[in-house]
Amino acid sequence: MTRPNNSPSAAPAARSIRRLVASDIPVAHELRRLAGWNQTERDWVGYLEFEPEGCFAAEVGDRVVGTATTIRYGDRFGWVGMVLVHPEQRRTGVGTALLHAAIASLRARGVRCVKLDATPLGRNVYLPMGFQDEYGLSRFEGVAPSGSGDAASGVAPITEAILPALIAFDAEAFGAPRPAVVTTLSRRHPELGFVWRDAAGIAGYILAREGTNAVQVGPWIARDAATAWELLGHVLRRVAGRKVFLDVLEPNRAAGELMARLGFKVQRSLTRMFSGENRHPGLPERVFGISSPEKG
Ligand SMILES: CC(C)(COP(=O)(O)OP(=O)(O)OC[C@H]1O[C@@H](n2cnc3c(N)ncnc32)[C@H](O)[C@@H]1OP(=O)(O)O)[C@@H](O)C(=O)NCCC(=O)NCCS
């Protein structure tokens, strides 16, 4: 007869880290639910598409108890996200082991700087591992106001033809080209993607997508606050009356002011952190809203 695992004399179940695969998505998504995060199962499919070899599951015995994902942004930096550990398995080193696997996988692919957006719980884990704070972020939450029609402006839907220019514009602000992320998100909800072009070229763009708990707006990138406001209005009018999340960089004071103008409130705070040399910090003054904490 096999000894039950909770018997006092049973050896603790072995822990291992392995690649996350598509069949793990339901259990990974359950870990997401337990943390109260906003991602959808479609988002998990995306992480596996972006970096099929770079997403990890922690197992205790044969049960998945933790996850971490990575994305490489060329040779400039890599991103770690979706660091989740089942509440019953926390403080046993699972989160740290997942981080080591994620960082090793990025380093093996030539990435020298690793970045992430940490929750206060995650920051406890990353600080002892040598990560440094870059700046804070605020997640704003509010209900999209219902307004009148779109104002006449340079705002237009995002088309396939404009994507190469848009990806180049985005890279300057973000700090690295991220064609896969921008292309995937823009195709997922074409009705929620807008670009502003004037004589000088692209002045801004915005994307949004369905989350589990709210519409997630971002990336939201613009040369100035007036352009950013106009772009946001185009998205909010299409999701009027619905709950919306937006993650804003604290150095971008104008973005915080636009959130206040809308009456959106800070729901939680995060910290952007990096390990290695942060040689490509991008232009935070142009980043009004990030894509998401797990992708930057
Ligand atoms: C953050 C999280 C992934 C940590 O996972 P974990 O497996 O508990 O982390 P570890 O056991 O590896 O912790 C390593 C160290 O980090 C610190 N730490 C972790 N959790 C902590 C907490 N709640 N309070 C204080 N320090 C903490 C401790 O120094 C810990 O070492 P110790 O237990 O020997 O004292 C987990 O709490 C979690 O899933 N939280 C919800 C989702 C989340 O916020 N994820 C982070 C996204 S950035």
PDBQT file of the ligand as one rigid body, heavy atoms in Angstrom, charges set to zero:
ROOT
HETATM    1  C1  LIG A 301       5.637  36.439  -4.955  1.00  0.00    +0.000 C 
HETATM    2  C2  LIG A 301       5.573  34.939  -4.940  1.00  0.00    +0.000 C 
HETATM    3  C3  LIG A 301       5.711  34.419  -6.365  1.00  0.00    +0.000 C 
HETATM    4  C4  LIG A 301       6.743  34.423  -4.093  1.00  0.00    +0.000 C 
HETATM    5  O1  LIG A 301       6.817  33.018  -4.207  1.00  0.00    +0.000 OA
HETATM    6  P1  LIG A 301       7.459  32.118  -3.046  1.00  0.00    +0.000 P 
HETATM    7  O2  LIG A 301       7.606  30.760  -3.600  1.00  0.00    +0.000 OA
HETATM    8  O3  LIG A 301       6.680  32.284  -1.803  1.00  0.00    +0.000 OA
HETATM    9  O4  LIG A 301       8.893  32.813  -2.859  1.00  0.00    +0.000 OA
HETATM   10  P2  LIG A 301      10.147  32.161  -2.145  1.00  0.00    +0.000 P 
HETATM   11  O5  LIG A 301       9.717  31.088  -1.204  1.00  0.00    +0.000 OA
HETATM   12  O6  LIG A 301      11.137  31.798  -3.181  1.00  0.00    +0.000 OA
HETATM   13  O7  LIG A 301      10.683  33.415  -1.308  1.00  0.00    +0.000 OA
HETATM   14  C5  LIG A 301      12.037  33.825  -1.373  1.00  0.00    +0.000 C 
HETATM   15  C6  LIG A 301      12.261  34.941  -0.391  1.00  0.00    +0.000 C 
HETATM   16  O8  LIG A 301      11.503  36.089  -0.763  1.00  0.00    +0.000 OA
HETATM   17  C7  LIG A 301      11.045  36.750   0.430  1.00  0.00    +0.000 C 
HETATM   18  N1  LIG A 301       9.595  36.649   0.526  1.00  0.00    +0.000 N 
HETATM   19  C8  LIG A 301       8.757  35.898  -0.222  1.00  0.00    +0.000 A 
HETATM   20  N2  LIG A 301       7.487  36.105   0.141  1.00  0.00    +0.000 NA
HETATM   21  C9  LIG A 301       7.502  37.006   1.119  1.00  0.00    +0.000 A 
HETATM   22  C10 LIG A 301       6.492  37.625   1.893  1.00  0.00    +0.000 A 
HETATM   23  N3  LIG A 301       5.192  37.332   1.718  1.00  0.00    +0.000 N 
HETATM   24  N4  LIG A 301       6.870  38.515   2.839  1.00  0.00    +0.000 NA
HETATM   25  C11 LIG A 301       8.169  38.795   3.049  1.00  0.00    +0.000 A 
HETATM   26  N5  LIG A 301       9.190  38.233   2.327  1.00  0.00    +0.000 NA
HETATM   27  C12 LIG A 301       8.848  37.354   1.391  1.00  0.00    +0.000 A 
HETATM   28  C13 LIG A 301      11.699  36.020   1.586  1.00  0.00    +0.000 C 
HETATM   29  O9  LIG A 301      12.962  36.607   1.806  1.00  0.00    +0.000 OA
HETATM   30  C14 LIG A 301      11.820  34.628   1.000  1.00  0.00    +0.000 C 
HETATM   31  O10 LIG A 301      12.817  33.872   1.660  1.00  0.00    +0.000 OA
HETATM   32  P3  LIG A 301      12.446  33.123   3.043  1.00  0.00    +0.000 P 
HETATM   33  O11 LIG A 301      11.122  32.438   2.860  1.00  0.00    +0.000 OA
HETATM   34  O12 LIG A 301      13.598  32.180   3.218  1.00  0.00    +0.000 OA
HETATM   35  O13 LIG A 301      12.403  34.201   4.090  1.00  0.00    +0.000 OA
HETATM   36  C15 LIG A 301       4.236  34.437  -4.312  1.00  0.00    +0.000 C 
HETATM   37  O14 LIG A 301       4.052  35.092  -3.070  1.00  0.00    +0.000 OA
HETATM   38  C16 LIG A 301       3.010  34.714  -5.173  1.00  0.00    +0.000 C 
HETATM   39  O15 LIG A 301       2.665  33.932  -6.054  1.00  0.00    +0.000 OA
HETATM   40  N6  LIG A 301       2.353  35.861  -4.918  1.00  0.00    +0.000 N 
HETATM   41  C17 LIG A 301       1.161  36.244  -5.680  1.00  0.00    +0.000 C 
HETATM   42  C18 LIG A 301       1.509  36.644  -7.097  1.00  0.00    +0.000 C 
HETATM   43  C19 LIG A 301       2.624  37.673  -7.150  1.00  0.00    +0.000 C 
HETATM   44  O16 LIG A 301       2.565  38.737  -6.555  1.00  0.00    +0.000 OA
HETATM   45  N7  LIG A 301       3.680  37.328  -7.926  1.00  0.00    +0.000 N 
HETATM   46  C20 LIG A 301       4.843  38.180  -8.134  1.00  0.00    +0.000 C 
HETATM   47  C21 LIG A 301       4.692  38.874  -9.416  1.00  0.00    +0.000 C 
HETATM   48  S1  LIG A 301       5.985  40.043  -9.689  1.00  0.00    +0.000 SA
ENDROOT
TORSDOF 0
